[in-house]
Amino acid sequence: MSDIEAIKDRYLEQIESAADGDALEAIRVAALGKKGEISLLLKTLGKMTQEERQSEGPKINGARQAVADAIAMRKEAIDTEALNARLATEKLDLTLPPPSTPKGSIHPVSQVMDELAEIFADLGFSVATGPEIEDDWHNFTALNIPDTHPARAMHDTFYFPQTDEDGMPKLLRTHTSPVQIRTMMDVAKQTDGAGKPIHIIVPGRTYRSDSDATHTPMFHQVEGLVIDKGIHMGHLKWTLETFVRAFFERDDITLRLRPSYFPFTEPSAEVDLGFTVEKGRRIIGGDPRSENGGWMEILGSGMVHPNVIRNCGLDPDVWQGFAFGCGIDRLAMLKYGMDDLRAFFDGDLRWADHYGFDALDVPTLSGGVGA
Ligand code: PHE
């Protein structure tokens, strides 16, 4: 056997018994590396005679190829063995819970808006919306609040520096009441002034220059408006009672209507919610006249002022109605127990996780009103 055959066989044996990738790599370097034994033999070809080269060349190249092939094969075998060993020891536990992925939640304000829409839908109300950038006329004048009226000052209005093309001051609406105006005007237009019944709620953003634990410059209101024939305060009281009982999910809630003043309603009433204190906690419901009971104000309301109906192009001798306006954020705080309104709009995800609602597990009031 020639030297080359012997060298080749030695490497093939070593390769066969190489235990792992490192051992195999050491063999490769020793045989085929830059200064490897077979590489050096290849270099000797250059100094040989033509005949020597013709006889030795194929042998040396053959040896190089055989060793390289053997290394590749052994490497594959070693990798397969390693994989099999891992598969034998590492068992996948399919019963483990999957790693959690971050999940968003429904903001309590959105949740309460959905609840409002659902409850009032059961009472035959639809949802109306309007612009947040309003003009002075819709936000004030049409609502029977003339230029000089002190109620304007009470609203801490954000005005825009420029007026619109007609010289009308623009502002961020201070309440949802301008949507009453827009809705009644639309109806007057559609019916050529004849009018038709209106039952709407208007949830939305409102703005006033005010900030403390219970006030933020942007907040949410829901407006209610009913325009129909023969509507009176009894309808208003029943509607509000039915609403709060469905919303707070208790049948023993009482309301108190206190005479009040709004330029756009006459008569006007502030509405108080009866509560009782149980074990130091305020519970909405129970007997507010009992020793541990009391009243808290929740909304403003009244019979729509005839001037407002007339301003919208409808006849107040034919059409009457009631309206109310209520803070949505405050409803959420009362129902779900937050104590600082500012946290609603800070965007802190820990707050959202704690107070938010699961999009797929939202408590719907599917029992419905009066169920
Ligand atoms: N718009 C009033 C406010 O924001 C609330 C209200 C609405 C009162 C409708 C009476 C009728 O203060």
Residues whose N, C-alpha, C, O or C-beta is under 5 A from the ligand:
A	BS01	LIG	T174 H175 S177 F262 T265 G300 S301 G302 A323 F324 G325
